[in-house]
Amino acid sequence: MNHLSKSHIQKIKEQLLQDGITDPDLLNDLIDHYCCIVEEEMDQGLEINHAIQLAYDKVCPDGAGEIQRETNYLLNYKSIIIMRILMYSLGFLSAFVFTFGWMFKIFHLPGGAILSISAGFIFTAGFLPVYIIMQVRDKNKKTTLEWFTYISGAIVAAVLSLGAVFKLNHLAGANIMTMVGMLALALTFLPSLFLLLYKRSEQKMKESS
């Protein structure tokens, strides 16, 4: 029976780490499984490098990162579902309240200002923090560009939503907030978003070719 050397095991470990495996227990389990398959293939006469590649295709047909994502999802399933429900509920509630606040303001009905301000508060102090927490808790590997896009988008959304609420209620600082939000949208979020979309489409083209 063939046995892998420490250098080959280290090579397998480095490959899994490079492909996005971050959980130590999962990493050790995959290395053990990986090594068993490699040794079985070598017993059948395959050369070591060919056996390693074949074992990788069997263990990680969709990439090691996909295994990490599925593991994270299963381990955190309940908390993920609760956070998603909370995030979408807060997003819907803020939009719902803002719509009625805007309608009340148009028809000069009492309570319009309170409703619109409450909607802005729910969005900036409720929805956006939950969204950011979900991104931080997501253990899937993110690039610097992805982090910048998510965080800048959240900040721009907060500034613009507050600017809209202040503008609707004729409060001081509305113009400044709106101007800062639009500049941040044009100079930070939109360029990073389109660059991120371009890189993802480019990566998909490389994978399909």
Rosetta blueprint (number, residue, H / E / L):
1 M L
2 N L
3 H L
4 L L
5 S L
6 K H
7 S H
8 H H
9 I H
10 Q H
11 K H
12 I H
13 K H
14 E H
15 Q H
16 L H
17 L H
18 Q H
19 D L
20 G L
21 I L
22 T L
23 D L
24 P H
25 D H
26 L H
27 L H
28 N H
29 D H
30 L H
31 I H
32 D H
33 H H
34 Y H
35 C H
36 C H
37 I H
38 V H
39 E H
40 E H
41 E H
42 M H
43 D H
44 Q L
45 G L
46 L L
47 E L
48 I H
49 N H
50 H H
51 A H
52 I H
53 Q H
54 L H
55 A H
56 Y H
57 D H
58 K H
59 V H
60 C L
61 P L
62 D L
63 G L
64 A H
65 G H
66 E H
67 I H
68 Q H
69 R H
70 E H
71 T H
72 N H
73 Y H
74 L H
75 L H
76 N L
77 Y H
78 K H
79 S H
80 I H
81 I H
82 I H
83 M H
84 R H
85 I H
86 L H
87 M H
88 Y H
89 S H
90 L H
91 G H
92 F H
93 L H
94 S H
95 A H
96 F H
97 V H
98 F H
99 T H
100 F H
101 G H
102 W H
103 M H
104 F H
105 K H
106 I H
107 F L
108 H L
109 L L
110 P L
111 G L
112 G H
113 A H
114 I H
115 L H
116 S H
117 I H
118 S H
119 A H
120 G H
121 F H
122 I H
123 F H
124 T H
125 A H
126 G H
127 F H
128 L H
129 P H
130 V H
131 Y H
132 I H
133 I H
134 M H
135 Q H
136 V H
137 R H
138 D L
139 K L
140 N L
141 K L
142 K L
143 T L
144 T H
145 L H
146 E H
147 W H
148 F H
149 T H
150 Y H
151 I H
152 S H
153 G H
154 A H
155 I H
156 V H
157 A H
158 A H
159 V H
160 L H
161 S H
162 L H
163 G H
164 A H
165 V H
166 F H
167 K H
168 L H
169 N L
170 H L
171 L L
172 A L
173 G L
174 A H
175 N H
176 I H
177 M H
178 T H
179 M H
180 V H
181 G H
182 M H
183 L H
184 A H
185 L H
186 A H
187 L H
188 T H
189 F H
190 L H
191 P H
192 S H
193 L H
194 F H
195 L H
196 L H
197 L H
198 Y H
199 K H
200 R H
201 S H
202 E H
203 Q H
204 K H
205 M H
206 K H
207 E H
208 S H
209 S L
